[in-house]
Amino acid sequence: MNRATRAFVRSSTSVADGKATVSKLFEWYAKDFEAAEGSVKAYLAKYLKEEQKAALESATLGYSNYDWKLNLQ
């Protein structure tokens, strides 16, 4: 489960120019991630590479659009 979570977080998260763009799932289920780790950022940091962790701390969170076509598969 950790390996799959790490792969998902790393592939769906980008951190650049003071903004972190993450999956919309982290917005929808923010309370669950906050309960698990204190904040969405803290949850994400567990799975990101070191250079992204540092940039994430001061970044503003933004959320990517969810691709509803995935549900049709």
C-alpha positions in Angstrom: 0.0 0.0 0.0 2.9 2.4 0.8 4.5 1.7 -2.5 1.3 2.4 -4.4 0.6 5.6 -2.4 4.1 6.8 -3.0 3.8 6.2 -6.7 0.4 8.0 -6.9 1.5 11.0 -4.9 4.8 11.4 -6.8 3.1 11.0 -10.2 0.2 13.4 -9.5 2.0 16.1 -7.6 4.0 19.0 -9.0 5.8 21.6 -6.9 7.1 24.7 -8.7 7.2 28.5 -8.3 5.5 28.5 -4.9 2.6 26.3 -5.9 1.9 22.7 -5.4 -0.6 21.1 -7.7 -2.1 17.9 -6.3 -4.9 15.5 -7.1 -8.4 16.8 -6.4 -8.8 13.8 -4.1 -6.7 15.7 -1.5 -9.3 18.5 -1.5 -12.3 16.2 -1.4 -10.9 14.1 1.4 -8.8 16.7 3.2 -10.3 15.9 6.6 -9.2 12.3 6.3 -5.6 13.3 5.4 -5.6 15.9 8.2 -6.8 13.3 10.7 -4.0 10.9 9.6 -1.1 13.4 9.5 -2.2 16.8 10.8 -2.5 18.4 7.3 -2.7 17.5 3.6 0.9 18.9 3.2 2.2 16.6 6.0 0.5 13.6 4.4 2.0 14.4 1.0 5.5 15.1 2.4 5.7 11.5 3.6 5.7 10.3 0.0 7.6 13.0 -1.9 11.3 13.3 -2.7 13.4 15.4 -0.4 13.7 18.4 -2.8 9.9 18.5 -3.2 9.3 18.3 0.5 11.2 21.4 1.1 9.4 23.3 -1.6 6.0 22.0 -0.4 6.3 23.6 3.0 5.9 27.2 1.7 3.9 26.4 -1.4 0.2 27.1 -1.9 -1.9 24.1 -2.6 -3.8 23.9 -5.9 -5.8 21.0 -7.2 -5.8 19.4 -10.6 -9.0 18.7 -12.4 -10.3 15.2 -11.8 -10.7 13.1 -15.0 -14.2 11.5 -14.6 -13.6 9.4 -17.7 -11.6 7.1 -15.4 -14.9 6.0 -13.9 -16.1 4.7 -17.3 -13.4 2.0 -17.6 
